[in-house]
Amino acid sequence: MKVLLLENIHPDAASAFAAAGFEVEKAAASPPRKELAQMIGDVDVLGIRSKTRITEELLAHARRLLAVGAFCIGTDQIEMEACSARGVAVFNSPYSNTRSVVELAVGEMIMLLRGVEDRSVELHRGGWVKSAEGSHEIRGKKLGIIGYGSIGSQLSILAEALGMQVCYHDIAEKLSLGNARKVPLEELLRVSDIVSIHVDGRGSNRDFIGEREFAMMKSGVIFLNLSRGFVVDVDALAKNVRKGKVAGAAVDVFPEEPRSNKEPFVSPLQGLRNVILTPHIGGSTEEAQQNIGVFVAARILKYLDAGTTSSSVNFPVLQPSSTRRMHRFAHLHENIPGMMAKINDLFARHGVNIAGQHLQTRGRLGYAVIDVGEGCDPSIVEELSKIPHTIRTRVVF
């Protein structure tokens, strides 16, 4: 089986696949669409990060593809319905780089409150401006967190440990940690000294923060976006930095980002005072990338080796016994009544005794794992694939 790993995925992922007997091919960047379409034809597992888009058009070239590993948190770059329709399981690592993102956010808050970026630039130019004016401690400041998921909630804990007062806004009901308070968005924007965005990539979050929201914020607010580039109107942010409404900003994600390190970067935020720009590196620490590489590779290998779908983004979650019998079959199908009866009837007609069986459904998908004893020809998988409403079948072992 062949694995293609793109975008400098940590070497530990390649090592894990190689140790399991896979042929591993690596690429440092995300290839152009036409090139990737040619590369993917004989690939069984594809590993990507945030730059590679997995579309229905691309999947049409992936005749053997069984799984896609998103070696990152988000999966917005993957057309999930198209993967499900073709029986391609998608795995990601939603928590492995949480700490890295949170640490960067905390560091940037302190840097912006102290104006470190501007002072550093001045010194590099040969100037010496020593002053306490405009420099503040983080202790006692009000932090408003928009999005209280794994990153937002962990940021809340560290912020309180630094003596900050935390409020948050989230569309879902979340358990408040420590002394954090859930408040309406308008109140958060009005009272916060620092606003940090940690929402997901759903389409409804596009331009979530624009001119209207900046107008609600305190004069002199510190603003951070380490979530998705398109959730903030960067022109509105640049305008409010220039006029002093926003005293400082840190931005790690952008609406348009270069596909590789060789392409130029252009943004209206360039050249503005007390603005920290980073190239989408919130989760890019060696520790986080290693954790992600190990975690996602392990989940994919477990899926291929045993049919386990725990941590899958799109498949029904099933964790069958690791006890090996004669053969194990995996059957992905449309979630309609009577599918298991048809599967069982097929085995019965062949005189095959079923030793163990598991079924789980998720939305429009049903996923079954069937263990059989002796006397079963693995070629029965061809007949399984011909059952109406079947999406994909395979012999696991």
Sequence and secondary structure as in RCSB ss.txt:
>XXXX:A:sequence
MKVLLLENIHPDAASAFAAAGFEVEKAAASPPRKELAQMIGDVDVLGIRSKTRITEELLAHARRLLAVGAFCIGT
DQIEMEACSARGVAVFNSPYSNTRSVVELAVGEMIMLLRGVEDRSVELHRGGWVKSAEGSHEIRGKKLGIIGYGS
IGSQLSILAEALGMQVCYHDIAEKLSLGNARKVPLEELLRVSDIVSIHVDGRGSNRDFIGEREFAMMKSGVIFLN
LSRGFVVDVDALAKNVRKGKVAGAAVDVFPEEPRSNKEPFVSPLQGLRNVILTPHIGGSTEEAQQNIGVFVAARI
LKYLDAGTTSSSVNFPVLQPSSTRRMHRFAHLHENIPGMMAKINDLFARHGVNIAGQHLQTRGRLGYAVIDVGEG
CDPSIVEELSKIPHTIRTRVVF
>XXXX:A:secstr
 EEEE S   HHHHHHHHHTT EEEE SS   HHHHHHHGGG SEEEE SS  B HHHHTT SS  EEEE SS  
TTB HHHHHHTT EEEE SSTTHHHHHHHHHHHHHHHHHTHHHHHHHHHTT      TT   STT EEEEE  SH
HHHHHHHHHHHTT EEEEE SS     TT EE  HHHHHHH SEEEE     GGGTT B HHHHHHS TTEEEEE
 S GGGB HHHHHHHHHTTSEEEEEE   SS  SSTTS    TTTT TTEEE SS TT  HHHHHHHHHHHHHHH
HHHHHH   TTBSSS          SEEEEEEEE  TTHHHHHHHHHHHTT  EEEEEEEEETTEEEEEEEE SS
  TTHHHHHHTSTTEEEEEE  
